Amino acid sequence: MAIQMNIAITALLLLFTSIPILECTDIDVVANFGAVADGQTDLSQPLMNAWKEACASPEAVNIVIPEGTYLLSEATLNGPCQAPI
């Protein structure tokens, strides 16, 4: 019984260590698209521009919105995209 448990644990560890880690490019909405974290400036257009760029990318992308207070009036994020976002 203990041998079977050790084999199962070893198999799981090998499985998890063999899964490739998906590397992503970051798109910063503030740095790249001029979003302002003042709670008064609308984030909609910078977010839509970041989404459009991320969605067109053939590589996996993270859209980064730094910590802060943002005003978001309306945004529609549609796909399909070329790669994971």
Distance bins in CASP14 RR format, pairs under 12 A and 6 or more apart:
PFRMAT RR
TARGET T0000
AUTHOR 0000-0000-0000
RMODE 2
METHOD distances of the structure
MODEL  1
1 7 0 0 0 0 0 1 0 0 0 0 0
1 8 0 0 0 0 0 1 0 0 0 0 0
2 8 0 0 0 0 0 1 0 0 0 0 0
2 9 0 0 0 0 0 1 0 0 0 0 0
3 9 0 0 0 0 0 1 0 0 0 0 0
3 10 0 0 0 0 0 1 0 0 0 0 0
4 10 0 0 0 0 0 1 0 0 0 0 0
4 11 0 0 0 0 0 1 0 0 0 0 0
5 11 0 0 0 0 0 1 0 0 0 0 0
5 12 0 0 0 0 0 1 0 0 0 0 0
6 12 0 0 0 0 0 1 0 0 0 0 0
6 13 0 0 0 0 0 1 0 0 0 0 0
7 13 0 0 0 0 0 1 0 0 0 0 0
7 14 0 0 0 0 0 1 0 0 0 0 0
8 14 0 0 0 0 0 1 0 0 0 0 0
8 15 0 0 0 0 0 1 0 0 0 0 0
9 15 0 0 0 0 0 1 0 0 0 0 0
9 16 0 0 0 0 0 1 0 0 0 0 0
10 16 0 0 0 0 0 1 0 0 0 0 0
10 17 0 0 0 0 0 1 0 0 0 0 0
11 17 0 0 0 0 0 1 0 0 0 0 0
11 18 0 0 0 0 0 1 0 0 0 0 0
12 18 0 0 0 0 0 1 0 0 0 0 0
12 19 0 0 0 0 0 1 0 0 0 0 0
13 19 0 0 0 0 0 1 0 0 0 0 0
20 60 0 0 0 0 0 1 0 0 0 0 0
21 60 0 0 0 0 0 1 0 0 0 0 0
22 59 0 0 0 0 1 0 0 0 0 0 0
22 60 1 0 1 0 0 0 0 0 0 0 0
22 61 0 0 0 0 0 1 0 0 0 0 0
22 62 0 0 0 0 0 1 0 0 0 0 0
22 83 0 0 0 0 1 0 0 0 0 0 0
22 84 1 0 0 1 0 0 0 0 0 0 0
22 85 0 0 0 0 0 1 0 0 0 0 0
23 59 0 0 0 0 1 0 0 0 0 0 0
23 60 1 0 0 1 0 0 0 0 0 0 0
23 61 0 0 0 0 0 1 0 0 0 0 0
23 62 0 0 0 0 0 1 0 0 0 0 0
23 83 0 0 0 0 0 1 0 0 0 0 0
23 84 0 0 0 0 0 1 0 0 0 0 0
24 54 0 0 0 0 1 0 0 0 0 0 0
24 57 0 0 0 0 1 0 0 0 0 0 0
24 59 1 0 0 1 0 0 0 0 0 0 0
24 60 1 0 1 0 0 0 0 0 0 0 0
24 61 1 0 1 0 0 0 0 0 0 0 0
24 62 1 0 1 0 0 0 0 0 0 0 0
24 63 0 0 0 0 1 0 0 0 0 0 0
24 64 0 0 0 0 0 1 0 0 0 0 0
24 83 0 0 0 0 1 0 0 0 0 0 0
24 84 1 0 0 1 0 0 0 0 0 0 0
24 85 0 0 0 0 1 0 0 0 0 0 0
25 32 0 0 0 0 0 1 0 0 0 0 0
25 50 0 0 0 0 0 1 0 0 0 0 0
25 53 0 0 0 0 0 1 0 0 0 0 0
25 54 0 0 0 0 1 0 0 0 0 0 0
25 57 1 0 0 1 0 0 0 0 0 0 0
25 58 0 0 0 0 0 1 0 0 0 0 0
25 59 1 0 1 0 0 0 0 0 0 0 0
25 60 1 0 0 1 0 0 0 0 0 0 0
25 61 1 0 1 0 0 0 0 0 0 0 0
25 62 1 0 0 1 0 0 0 0 0 0 0
25 63 0 0 0 0 0 1 0 0 0 0 0
25 64 0 0 0 0 0 1 0 0 0 0 0
25 83 0 0 0 0 1 0 0 0 0 0 0
25 84 0 0 0 0 0 1 0 0 0 0 0
25 85 0 0 0 0 0 1 0 0 0 0 0
26 32 0 0 0 0 1 0 0 0 0 0 0
26 50 0 0 0 0 0 1 0 0 0 0 0
26 53 0 0 0 0 0 1 0 0 0 0 0
26 54 0 0 0 0 1 0 0 0 0 0 0
26 57 0 0 0 0 0 1 0 0 0 0 0
26 59 0 0 0 0 0 1 0 0 0 0 0
26 60 0 0 0 0 0 1 0 0 0 0 0
26 61 1 0 0 1 0 0 0 0 0 0 0
26 62 1 0 1 0 0 0 0 0 0 0 0
26 63 0 0 0 0 1 0 0 0 0 0 0
26 64 1 0 1 0 0 0 0 0 0 0 0
26 65 0 0 0 0 0 1 0 0 0 0 0
26 66 0 0 0 0 0 1 0 0 0 0 0
26 85 0 0 0 0 0 1 0 0 0 0 0
27 33 0 0 0 0 1 0 0 0 0 0 0
27 34 0 0 0 0 0 1 0 0 0 0 0
27 35 0 0 0 0 0 1 0 0 0 0 0
27 46 0 0 0 0 0 1 0 0 0 0 0
27 47 0 0 0 0 0 1 0 0 0 0 0
27 49 0 0 0 0 1 0 0 0 0 0 0
27 50 1 0 1 0 0 0 0 0 0 0 0
27 51 0 0 0 0 1 0 0 0 0 0 0
27 52 0 0 0 0 0 1 0 0 0 0 0
27 53 1 0 0 1 0 0 0 0 0 0 0
27 54 1 0 1 0 0 0 0 0 0 0 0
27 55 0 0 0 0 0 1 0 0 0 0 0
27 56 0 0 0 0 0 1 0 0 0 0 0
27 57 0 0 0 0 1 0 0 0 0 0 0
27 59 0 0 0 0 0 1 0 0 0 0 0
27 60 0 0 0 0 0 1 0 0 0 0 0
27 61 1 0 1 0 0 0 0 0 0 0 0
27 62 1 0 0 1 0 0 0 0 0 0 0
27 63 1 0 1 0 0 0 0 0 0 0 0
27 64 1 0 0 1 0 0 0 0 0 0 0
27 65 0 0 0 0 1 0 0 0 0 0 0
27 66 0 0 0 0 0 1 0 0 0 0 0
27 85 0 0 0 0 1 0 0 0 0 0 0
28 34 0 0 0 0 1 0 0 0 0 0 0
28 35 0 0 0 0 1 0 0 0 0 0 0
28 37 0 0 0 0 0 1 0 0 0 0 0
28 46 0 0 0 0 0 1 0 0 0 0 0
28 47 0 0 0 0 0 1 0 0 0 0 0
28 49 0 0 0 0 0 1 0 0 0 0 0
28 50 0 0 0 0 1 0 0 0 0 0 0
28 53 0 0 0 0 0 1 0 0 0 0 0
28 54 0 0 0 0 0 1 0 0 0 0 0
28 61 0 0 0 0 0 1 0 0 0 0 0
28 62 0 0 0 0 1 0 0 0 0 0 0
28 63 0 0 0 0 1 0 0 0 0 0 0
28 64 1 0 1 0 0 0 0 0 0 0 0
28 65 0 0 0 0 1 0 0 0 0 0 0
28 66 1 0 0 1 0 0 0 0 0 0 0
29 35 1 0 1 0 0 0 0 0 0 0 0
29 36 0 0 0 0 0 1 0 0 0 0 0
29 37 0 0 0 0 1 0 0 0 0 0 0
29 41 0 0 0 0 0 1 0 0 0 0 0
29 43 1 0 0 1 0 0 0 0 0 0 0
29 44 0 0 0 0 0 1 0 0 0 0 0
29 45 0 0 0 0 0 1 0 0 0 0 0
29 46 1 0 1 0 0 0 0 0 0 0 0
29 47 1 0 1 0 0 0 0 0 0 0 0
29 48 0 0 0 0 1 0 0 0 0 0 0
29 49 0 0 0 0 1 0 0 0 0 0 0
29 50 1 0 1 0 0 0 0 0 0 0 0
29 51 0 0 0 0 1 0 0 0 0 0 0
29 52 0 0 0 0 0 1 0 0 0 0 0
29 53 0 0 0 0 0 1 0 0 0 0 0
29 54 0 0 0 0 0 1 0 0 0 0 0
29 61 0 0 0 0 0 1 0 0 0 0 0
29 62 0 0 0 0 0 1 0 0 0 0 0
29 63 1 0 0 1 0 0 0 0 0 0 0
29 64 1 0 0 1 0 0 0 0 0 0 0
29 65 1 0 1 0 0 0 0 0 0 0 0
29 66 1 0 0 1 0 0 0 0 0 0 0
29 68 0 0 0 0 0 1 0 0 0 0 0
29 70 0 0 0 0 1 0 0 0 0 0 0
29 72 0 0 0 0 0 1 0 0 0 0 0
29 75 0 0 0 0 0 1 0 0 0 0 0
30 36 1 0 0 1 0 0 0 0 0 0 0
30 37 1 0 0 1 0 0 0 0 0 0 0
30 38 0 0 0 0 0 1 0 0 0 0 0
30 41 0 0 0 0 0 1 0 0 0 0 0
30 43 0 0 0 0 1 0 0 0 0 0 0
30 46 1 0 0 1 0 0 0 0 0 0 0
30 47 0 0 0 0 0 1 0 0 0 0 0
30 50 0 0 0 0 1 0 0 0 0 0 0
30 63 0 0 0 0 0 1 0 0 0 0 0
30 64 0 0 0 0 1 0 0 0 0 0 0
30 65 1 0 0 1 0 0 0 0 0 0 0
30 66 1 0 1 0 0 0 0 0 0 0 0
30 67 0 0 0 0 0 1 0 0 0 0 0
30 68 0 0 0 0 1 0 0 0 0 0 0
30 70 0 0 0 0 1 0 0 0 0 0 0
31 37 0 0 0 0 0 1 0 0 0 0 0
31 46 0 0 0 0 0 1 0 0 0 0 0
31 50 0 0 0 0 0 1 0 0 0 0 0
31 63 0 0 0 0 0 1 0 0 0 0 0
31 64 0 0 0 0 1 0 0 0 0 0 0
31 65 0 0 0 0 0 1 0 0 0 0 0
31 66 0 0 0 0 1 0 0 0 0 0 0
32 46 0 0 0 0 1 0 0 0 0 0 0
32 47 0 0 0 0 0 1 0 0 0 0 0
32 49 0 0 0 0 1 0 0 0 0 0 0
32 50 1 0 0 1 0 0 0 0 0 0 0
32 51 0 0 0 0 0 1 0 0 0 0 0
32 52 0 0 0 0 0 1 0 0 0 0 0
32 53 1 0 0 1 0 0 0 0 0 0 0
32 54 0 0 0 0 0 1 0 0 0 0 0
32 61 0 0 0 0 0 1 0 0 0 0 0
32 63 0 0 0 0 1 0 0 0 0 0 0
32 64 0 0 0 0 1 0 0 0 0 0 0
32 65 0 0 0 0 0 1 0 0 0 0 0
32 66 0 0 0 0 0 1 0 0 0 0 0
33 41 0 0 0 0 0 1 0 0 0 0 0
33 43 0 0 0 0 1 0 0 0 0 0 0
33 44 0 0 0 0 0 1 0 0 0 0 0
33 45 1 0 0 1 0 0 0 0 0 0 0
33 46 1 1 0 0 0 0 0 0 0 0 0
33 47 1 0 0 1 0 0 0 0 0 0 0
33 48 0 0 0 0 1 0 0 0 0 0 0
33 49 1 0 1 0 0 0 0 0 0 0 0
33 50 1 0 1 0 0 0 0 0 0 0 0
33 51 0 0 0 0 1 0 0 0 0 0 0
33 52 0 0 0 0 1 0 0 0 0 0 0
33 53 0 0 0 0 1 0 0 0 0 0 0
33 54 0 0 0 0 0 1 0 0 0 0 0
33 63 0 0 0 0 1 0 0 0 0 0 0
33 64 0 0 0 0 0 1 0 0 0 0 0
33 65 0 0 0 0 0 1 0 0 0 0 0
33 66 0 0 0 0 0 1 0 0 0 0 0
34 41 0 0 0 0 1 0 0 0 0 0 0
34 42 0 0 0 0 0 1 0 0 0 0 0
34 43 0 0 0 0 1 0 0 0 0 0 0
34 45 0 0 0 0 1 0 0 0 0 0 0
34 46 1 0 1 0 0 0 0 0 0 0 0
34 47 0 0 0 0 0 1 0 0 0 0 0
34 49 0 0 0 0 1 0 0 0 0 0 0
34 50 0 0 0 0 1 0 0 0 0 0 0
34 65 0 0 0 0 0 1 0 0 0 0 0
34 66 0 0 0 0 0 1 0 0 0 0 0
34 70 0 0 0 0 0 1 0 0 0 0 0
35 41 1 0 0 1 0 0 0 0 0 0 0
35 42 0 0 0 0 1 0 0 0 0 0 0
35 43 1 0 1 0 0 0 0 0 0 0 0
35 44 0 0 0 0 1 0 0 0 0 0 0
35 45 0 0 0 0 1 0 0 0 0 0 0
35 46 1 1 0 0 0 0 0 0 0 0 0
35 47 1 0 0 1 0 0 0 0 0 0 0
35 48 0 0 0 0 0 1 0 0 0 0 0
35 49 0 0 0 0 1 0 0 0 0 0 0
35 50 0 0 0 0 1 0 0 0 0 0 0
35 63 0 0 0 0 0 1 0 0 0 0 0
35 64 0 0 0 0 0 1 0 0 0 0 0
35 65 1 0 0 1 0 0 0 0 0 0 0
35 66 0 0 0 0 1 0 0 0 0 0 0
35 68 0 0 0 0 1 0 0 0 0 0 0
35 69 0 0 0 0 0 1 0 0 0 0 0
35 70 1 0 0 1 0 0 0 0 0 0 0
35 71 0 0 0 0 1 0 0 0 0 0 0
35 72 0 0 0 0 1 0 0 0 0 0 0
35 75 0 0 0 0 0 1 0 0 0 0 0
36 42 0 0 0 0 1 0 0 0 0 0 0
36 43 0 0 0 0 1 0 0 0 0 0 0
36 45 0 0 0 0 0 1 0 0 0 0 0
36 46 0 0 0 0 1 0 0 0 0 0 0
36 65 0 0 0 0 0 1 0 0 0 0 0
36 66 0 0 0 0 0 1 0 0 0 0 0
36 68 0 0 0 0 1 0 0 0 0 0 0
36 69 0 0 0 0 1 0 0 0 0 0 0
36 70 0 0 0 0 1 0 0 0 0 0 0
36 71 0 0 0 0 1 0 0 0 0 0 0
37 43 0 0 0 0 1 0 0 0 0 0 0
37 46 0 0 0 0 0 1 0 0 0 0 0
37 65 0 0 0 0 1 0 0 0 0 0 0
37 66 1 0 0 1 0 0 0 0 0 0 0
37 67 1 0 0 1 0 0 0 0 0 0 0
37 68 1 1 0 0 0 0 0 0 0 0 0
37 69 1 0 1 0 0 0 0 0 0 0 0
37 70 1 0 1 0 0 0 0 0 0 0 0
37 71 0 0 0 0 1 0 0 0 0 0 0
37 72 0 0 0 0 0 1 0 0 0 0 0
38 68 0 0 0 0 1 0 0 0 0 0 0
38 69 1 0 0 1 0 0 0 0 0 0 0
38 70 0 0 0 0 1 0 0 0 0 0 0
38 71 0 0 0 0 1 0 0 0 0 0 0
39 68 0 0 0 0 1 0 0 0 0 0 0
39 69 1 0 1 0 0 0 0 0 0 0 0
39 70 1 0 1 0 0 0 0 0 0 0 0
39 71 1 0 1 0 0 0 0 0 0 0 0
39 72 0 0 0 0 1 0 0 0 0 0 0
39 73 0 0 0 0 0 1 0 0 0 0 0
40 69 0 0 0 0 1 0 0 0 0 0 0
40 70 0 0 0 0 1 0 0 0 0 0 0
40 71 1 0 1 0 0 0 0 0 0 0 0
40 72 0 0 0 0 0 1 0 0 0 0 0
40 73 0 0 0 0 0 1 0 0 0 0 0
41 47 0 0 0 0 0 1 0 0 0 0 0
41 68 0 0 0 0 0 1 0 0 0 0 0
41 69 0 0 0 0 0 1 0 0 0 0 0
41 70 1 0 0 1 0 0 0 0 0 0 0
41 71 1 0 0 1 0 0 0 0 0 0 0
41 72 0 0 0 0 0 1 0 0 0 0 0
41 73 0 0 0 0 0 1 0 0 0 0 0
42 48 0 0 0 0 0 1 0 0 0 0 0
42 70 0 0 0 0 1 0 0 0 0 0 0
42 71 1 0 1 0 0 0 0 0 0 0 0
42 72 1 0 0 1 0 0 0 0 0 0 0
42 73 1 0 1 0 0 0 0 0 0 0 0
42 74 0 0 0 0 1 0 0 0 0 0 0
42 75 0 0 0 0 1 0 0 0 0 0 0
43 49 0 0 0 0 0 1 0 0 0 0 0
43 50 0 0 0 0 1 0 0 0 0 0 0
43 51 0 0 0 0 0 1 0 0 0 0 0
43 63 0 0 0 0 0 1 0 0 0 0 0
43 65 1 0 0 1 0 0 0 0 0 0 0
43 66 0 0 0 0 0 1 0 0 0 0 0
43 68 0 0 0 0 0 1 0 0 0 0 0
43 69 0 0 0 0 0 1 0 0 0 0 0
43 70 1 0 1 0 0 0 0 0 0 0 0
43 71 1 0 0 1 0 0 0 0 0 0 0
43 72 1 0 1 0 0 0 0 0 0 0 0
43 73 0 0 0 0 1 0 0 0 0 0 0
43 74 0 0 0 0 0 1 0 0 0 0 0
43 75 1 0 0 1 0 0 0 0 0 0 0
44 50 0 0 0 0 0 1 0 0 0 0 0
44 51 0 0 0 0 0 1 0 0 0 0 0
44 70 0 0 0 0 1 0 0 0 0 0 0
44 71 0 0 0 0 1 0 0 0 0 0 0
44 72 1 0 0 1 0 0 0 0 0 0 0
44 73 1 0 1 0 0 0 0 0 0 0 0
44 74 1 0 1 0 0 0 0 0 0 0 0
44 75 1 0 1 0 0 0 0 0 0 0 0
44 76 0 0 0 0 1 0 0 0 0 0 0
44 77 0 0 0 0 0 1 0 0 0 0 0
45 51 0 0 0 0 0 1 0 0 0 0 0
45 52 0 0 0 0 0 1 0 0 0 0 0
45 71 0 0 0 0 0 1 0 0 0 0 0
45 72 0 0 0 0 0 1 0 0 0 0 0
45 73 0 0 0 0 1 0 0 0 0 0 0
45 74 0 0 0 0 0 1 0 0 0 0 0
45 75 0 0 0 0 1 0 0 0 0 0 0
46 52 0 0 0 0 0 1 0 0 0 0 0
46 53 0 0 0 0 0 1 0 0 0 0 0
46 63 0 0 0 0 0 1 0 0 0 0 0
46 64 0 0 0 0 0 1 0 0 0 0 0
46 65 0 0 0 0 1 0 0 0 0 0 0
46 66 0 0 0 0 0 1 0 0 0 0 0
46 70 0 0 0 0 1 0 0 0 0 0 0
46 71 0 0 0 0 0 1 0 0 0 0 0
46 72 0 0 0 0 0 1 0 0 0 0 0
46 75 0 0 0 0 1 0 0 0 0 0 0
47 53 0 0 0 0 0 1 0 0 0 0 0
47 54 0 0 0 0 0 1 0 0 0 0 0
47 63 1 0 0 1 0 0 0 0 0 0 0
47 64 0 0 0 0 0 1 0 0 0 0 0
47 65 1 0 0 1 0 0 0 0 0 0 0
47 70 0 0 0 0 1 0 0 0 0 0 0
47 71 0 0 0 0 0 1 0 0 0 0 0
47 72 1 0 0 1 0 0 0 0 0 0 0
47 73 0 0 0 0 0 1 0 0 0 0 0
47 74 0 0 0 0 0 1 0 0 0 0 0
47 75 1 0 1 0 0 0 0 0 0 0 0
47 76 0 0 0 0 0 1 0 0 0 0 0
47 77 1 0 0 1 0 0 0 0 0 0 0
48 54 0 0 0 0 0 1 0 0 0 0 0
48 55 0 0 0 0 0 1 0 0 0 0 0
48 63 0 0 0 0 0 1 0 0 0 0 0
48 72 0 0 0 0 0 1 0 0 0 0 0
48 73 0 0 0 0 0 1 0 0 0 0 0
48 74 0 0 0 0 1 0 0 0 0 0 0
48 75 1 0 1 0 0 0 0 0 0 0 0
48 76 1 0 0 1 0 0 0 0 0 0 0
48 77 1 0 0 1 0 0 0 0 0 0 0
48 78 0 0 0 0 1 0 0 0 0 0 0
49 55 0 0 0 0 0 1 0 0 0 0 0
49 56 0 0 0 0 0 1 0 0 0 0 0
49 63 0 0 0 0 0 1 0 0 0 0 0
49 75 0 0 0 0 0 1 0 0 0 0 0
49 77 0 0 0 0 0 1 0 0 0 0 0
50 56 0 0 0 0 0 1 0 0 0 0 0
50 57 0 0 0 0 0 1 0 0 0 0 0
50 61 0 0 0 0 1 0 0 0 0 0 0
50 62 0 0 0 0 0 1 0 0 0 0 0
50 63 1 0 1 0 0 0 0 0 0 0 0
50 64 0 0 0 0 1 0 0 0 0 0 0
50 65 0 0 0 0 1 0 0 0 0 0 0
50 75 0 0 0 0 0 1 0 0 0 0 0
50 77 0 0 0 0 1 0 0 0 0 0 0
50 85 0 0 0 0 1 0 0 0 0 0 0
51 57 0 0 0 0 0 1 0 0 0 0 0
51 61 0 0 0 0 1 0 0 0 0 0 0
51 62 0 0 0 0 0 1 0 0 0 0 0
51 63 1 0 0 1 0 0 0 0 0 0 0
51 65 0 0 0 0 0 1 0 0 0 0 0
51 75 1 0 0 1 0 0 0 0 0 0 0
51 76 0 0 0 0 1 0 0 0 0 0 0
51 77 1 0 1 0 0 0 0 0 0 0 0
51 78 0 0 0 0 1 0 0 0 0 0 0
51 79 0 0 0 0 1 0 0 0 0 0 0
51 81 0 0 0 0 1 0 0 0 0 0 0
51 85 1 0 0 1 0 0 0 0 0 0 0
52 61 0 0 0 0 0 1 0 0 0 0 0
52 63 0 0 0 0 0 1 0 0 0 0 0
52 75 0 0 0 0 0 1 0 0 0 0 0
52 76 0 0 0 0 0 1 0 0 0 0 0
52 77 0 0 0 0 1 0 0 0 0 0 0
52 78 0 0 0 0 1 0 0 0 0 0 0
52 79 0 0 0 0 0 1 0 0 0 0 0
52 81 0 0 0 0 1 0 0 0 0 0 0
52 82 0 0 0 0 0 1 0 0 0 0 0
52 85 0 0 0 0 0 1 0 0 0 0 0
53 59 0 0 0 0 0 1 0 0 0 0 0
53 61 1 0 0 1 0 0 0 0 0 0 0
53 63 0 0 0 0 1 0 0 0 0 0 0
53 81 0 0 0 0 0 1 0 0 0 0 0
53 82 0 0 0 0 0 1 0 0 0 0 0
53 83 0 0 0 0 0 1 0 0 0 0 0
53 85 0 0 0 0 0 1 0 0 0 0 0
54 60 0 0 0 0 1 0 0 0 0 0 0
54 61 1 0 1 0 0 0 0 0 0 0 0
54 62 0 0 0 0 1 0 0 0 0 0 0
54 63 1 0 1 0 0 0 0 0 0 0 0
54 64 0 0 0 0 0 1 0 0 0 0 0
54 77 0 0 0 0 1 0 0 0 0 0 0
54 79 0 0 0 0 0 1 0 0 0 0 0
54 81 1 0 0 1 0 0 0 0 0 0 0
54 82 0 0 0 0 1 0 0 0 0 0 0
54 83 0 0 0 0 1 0 0 0 0 0 0
54 84 0 0 0 0 1 0 0 0 0 0 0
54 85 1 0 1 0 0 0 0 0 0 0 0
55 61 0 0 0 0 1 0 0 0 0 0 0
55 63 0 0 0 0 1 0 0 0 0 0 0
55 77 0 0 0 0 1 0 0 0 0 0 0
55 78 0 0 0 0 1 0 0 0 0 0 0
55 79 1 0 1 0 0 0 0 0 0 0 0
55 80 0 0 0 0 1 0 0 0 0 0 0
55 81 1 1 0 0 0 0 0 0 0 0 0
55 82 1 0 0 1 0 0 0 0 0 0 0
55 83 0 0 0 0 1 0 0 0 0 0 0
55 84 0 0 0 0 0 1 0 0 0 0 0
55 85 1 0 0 1 0 0 0 0 0 0 0
56 79 0 0 0 0 0 1 0 0 0 0 0
56 80 0 0 0 0 0 1 0 0 0 0 0
56 81 1 0 0 1 0 0 0 0 0 0 0
56 82 1 0 0 1 0 0 0 0 0 0 0
56 83 0 0 0 0 1 0 0 0 0 0 0
56 85 0 0 0 0 0 1 0 0 0 0 0
57 63 0 0 0 0 0 1 0 0 0 0 0
57 81 1 0 0 1 0 0 0 0 0 0 0
57 82 1 0 0 1 0 0 0 0 0 0 0
57 83 1 0 1 0 0 0 0 0 0 0 0
57 84 0 0 0 0 1 0 0 0 0 0 0
57 85 0 0 0 0 1 0 0 0 0 0 0
58 81 0 0 0 0 1 0 0 0 0 0 0
58 82 1 0 1 0 0 0 0 0 0 0 0
58 83 1 0 1 0 0 0 0 0 0 0 0
58 84 0 0 0 0 0 1 0 0 0 0 0
59 81 0 0 0 0 0 1 0 0 0 0 0
59 82 0 0 0 0 1 0 0 0 0 0 0
59 83 1 0 1 0 0 0 0 0 0 0 0
59 84 0 0 0 0 1 0 0 0 0 0 0
59 85 0 0 0 0 0 1 0 0 0 0 0
60 81 0 0 0 0 1 0 0 0 0 0 0
60 82 0 0 0 0 1 0 0 0 0 0 0
60 83 1 0 1 0 0 0 0 0 0 0 0
60 84 1 0 1 0 0 0 0 0 0 0 0
60 85 1 0 0 1 0 0 0 0 0 0 0
61 81 0 0 0 0 1 0 0 0 0 0 0
61 82 0 0 0 0 1 0 0 0 0 0 0
61 83 1 0 0 1 0 0 0 0 0 0 0
61 84 1 0 0 1 0 0 0 0 0 0 0
61 85 1 0 1 0 0 0 0 0 0 0 0
62 83 0 0 0 0 0 1 0 0 0 0 0
62 84 0 0 0 0 1 0 0 0 0 0 0
62 85 1 0 0 1 0 0 0 0 0 0 0
63 75 0 0 0 0 0 1 0 0 0 0 0
63 77 0 0 0 0 1 0 0 0 0 0 0
63 81 0 0 0 0 0 1 0 0 0 0 0
63 84 0 0 0 0 0 1 0 0 0 0 0
63 85 1 0 0 1 0 0 0 0 0 0 0
64 85 0 0 0 0 0 1 0 0 0 0 0
65 72 0 0 0 0 1 0 0 0 0 0 0
65 75 0 0 0 0 0 1 0 0 0 0 0
77 85 0 0 0 0 1 0 0 0 0 0 0
78 85 0 0 0 0 0 1 0 0 0 0 0
79 85 0 0 0 0 1 0 0 0 0 0 0
END
